[in-house]
Amino acid sequence: MDPGELGEFGLIDRIRRRLGEPSGSVCVGINDDAAVFALKSKGYGVLTTDVLVEKVHFDLAYTPIRSLGWKAMAVNLSDVAAMGAVPKYALISLALDSHWSLEDIDALYMGFSECASEYGCDIIGGDTSASRSGAFLSLALYGEIDRGAPILRSGARSGDLLCVTGTLGDAYIGRSVLSAGEEIEPFRKAVDKFLRPLPRVREALQLRENISLTAMIDISDGLASETGHICRQSGLGCRIDEAALPLTQEVRHWAAIHEQEVSSLAIQSGEEYELLFTVDSADRNTLEALSADIPVSIIGVMTDSAGGMVLCGEDGTRDIISGGWDHFKENETK
Amino acid sequence: MDPGELGEFGLIDRIRRRLGEPSGSVCVGINDDAAVFALKSKGYGVLTTDVLVEKVHFDLAYTPIRSLGWKAMAVNLSDVAAMGAVPKYALISLALDSHWSLEDIDALYMGFSECASEYGCDIIGGDTSASRSGAFLSLALYGEIDRGAPILRSGARSGDLLCVTGTLGDAYIGRSVLSAGEEIEPFRKAVDKFLRPLPRVREALQLRENISLTAMIDISDGLASETGHICRQSGLGCRIDEAALPLTQEVRHWAAIHEQEVSSLAIQSGEEYELLFTVDSADRNTLEALSADIPVSIIGVMTDSAGGMVLCGEDGTRDIISGGWDHFKENETK
């Protein structure tokens, strides 16, 4: 059987079933942004890994190597942040083919290092190898939760507010502009976000200090897909308010030029590395007060699973499907 | 500049210098089998990663996929063992090209899982990706040291005994037999050791409980190279007794057939995943008593650095050079 037929999530499910149950000290296994285990004294250790493969996750034709290093670190930091943990240590495994010069490797490590130190994370080990073809980067991060529990995908409750940090769609625009060789200047912020995403490490900690976070995930595969994870794992549905989706002028402008529907683009755009989270509705005022410090938008509400995942706009209500959404279903579930 | 000119160790040195000093909680950075950090309460956390690249580290033409999974886990467990730590959790990152069927992936995970559970380690997370060409496996392991300090490469003292677990040369013979398509049966043990090495996790813990280990490393690049690490990092030399090198009949037999010098082969053979360690000479009797339980050989003694690294045989004394040894230097340093 071809693994492509299962898809990435099907494959992960299959692997998880075959590995069986881990031992008692493991609190979260292969089911969330990072794995979590109980530390002996108190608190939790958090472990995560993300692999970046040339021509699959990045293209050196339009990605500066130093940015690639930054981004590889940022995507792992984002996973640690999404658990509500503090990133501590990083391991870096590389396999590089003969196209890489020493100066390239220096630039890559400069990127790793800039991003890690910006977020207080130490690079403490790794492994380097030759590759016969293409570059592979695999980072593993260890983080810690001193107080409170990890924030899982499965903790949302009906009535909770659904919220997101920052804006949506930028990374998609950034990559489109770069890969098509369009003029960068009008879309500078989107390009910067695509090349050097800022993981929401500090925002995650500030949020968990101030409000009752019930579920959290980072947006690597797009809002629609990540919302699907929270809904499935929490046994819920959700209603997202189309008008509340946080969009920049750049994103609106690019969508208009390219005649793409901007909200479809925004909820499907991957590699945003924003946090998607749910919060007790009693915390609405606190959240709105926090938004002076942290760019955060309330985009919807969690519902019973019978409601499904829907996007409510001026023209009616549409089903959101994982990784995108279904064709128009006028007012059917409204 | 071409990274090949620097070599792997030169590249690691360069990276370490550029990354600068890690923060205070890091006890061992990029300088040993694994990185070590202080846990908040007591004890240490240990992190290590090893990457295996198709056609660089393994060849699927003669490596069964289930064995590959076992071995990828075993080499990481071996690094944790070499710090004197207990392996706890593993992360698995994979990038696989389109040649891999679901059944292949199942076999790979069966190998990972068999090896991990044999040594009490939980697989708690990972990442899977497509690759455009070739397979890339990167594992990261977390281990813990509850009592005592990690066993570093740098702690050996002049006069300490130099010891090794198991036998040497087997992995080289195993790979040679497989890659040349020779008849396997006469070299079954060597082939098994090459395909499914047994990391010395329990032996490391038993040794550290009973004797004063001063330095330890696992043999991934060959005895000569690993001895070089201990000597350089401890500021010492060593004398290895050629007659004391632990060799199986299979290894002697293969070397005789192929007219290779067996001790040269034994000290250069990589992927043995035996432990090389130094121990206070006062522990000689305890060590000899332990050897009823643990296959361990005293192969030499640590000396001042002026003595260099030498192999003493019937025909005289030869300098050992990293990754191999120099031409005969008859009695020059004897």
Interface residues (C-beta under 8 A of the other chain):
Chain A: M1 D2 P3 G4 L6 E8 L11 I12 R14 I15 R18 L19 G20 P22 S23 S25 V26 V28 G29 I30 A34 A35 F37 L39 K40 S41 K42 G43 G45 L47 T48 T49 D50 V51 V53 E54 K55 V56 H57 K88 Y89 L91 I92 S93 L94 A95 L96 S98 W100 S101 L102 E103 I105 D106 Y109 M110 S113 D122 I123 I124 G125 G126 D127 T128 S129 A130 S131 R132 S133 G134 F136 S138 A140 Y142 E144 D146
Chain B: M1 D2 P3 G4 L6 E8 L11 I12 R14 I15 R18 L19 G20 P22 S23 S25 V26 V28 G29 I30 A34 A35 F37 L39 K40 S41 K42 G43 G45 L47 T48 T49 D50 V51 V53 E54 K55 V56 H57 K88 Y89 L91 I92 S93 L94 A95 L96 S98 W100 S101 L102 E103 I105 D106 Y109 M110 S113 D122 I123 I124 G125 G126 D127 T128 S129 A130 S131 R132 S133 G134 F136 S138 A140 Y142 E144 D146
